[in-house]
Amino acid sequence: MGKKSKPSVLPHREAYQRMNFLHQASQCLLSQGQPELSRHCNSVMRTVSRRLVLRIDRSVKRTICKQCNQLLVPGISSQVRVRANRQRHTVVTCQCCGGFRRYNTRTTYVDGSFDHSPADEGKTAETAGGIAEGQTANFEKKPSPAGELENSLKSSTDSTDPETLSLDDR
């Protein structure tokens, strides 16, 4: 009797690793000026995901053209515009085939959670879009990562006096 192998935490781990490698190779090939090979890597990645019925992450999926499998890099292989006809949305147009995709832009969406205005405080979950009846919604404003980065950069640039810097900082 042989040893039983441990079940992996992530099924199809090798397939996800291969898809990750193919996406990174596609980015590298496009930056080296080989868009045909880049497209081939993207089409192989999508074929692997279809055969094994695996989902590609939304952030990766949005960087690949559905029509021609071109890697969409803003300013190089795609054009990105923000429009506000009906609702505010972003239009990404492929420079290669002319295909476009439209994504709704939520101005209040920050880091995977909605950032509500102070006027929303005290509303019931029912009126604020919640699922429970009679519960009060507790919305907290979350600072944006860009604001935290600016604050950290300001604090690091404030101490540029050479006498106060340590040897490691010089």
Order of alpha helices (4+ residues) and beta strands (2+ residues): alpha-alpha-alpha-beta-beta-beta-beta-beta-alpha
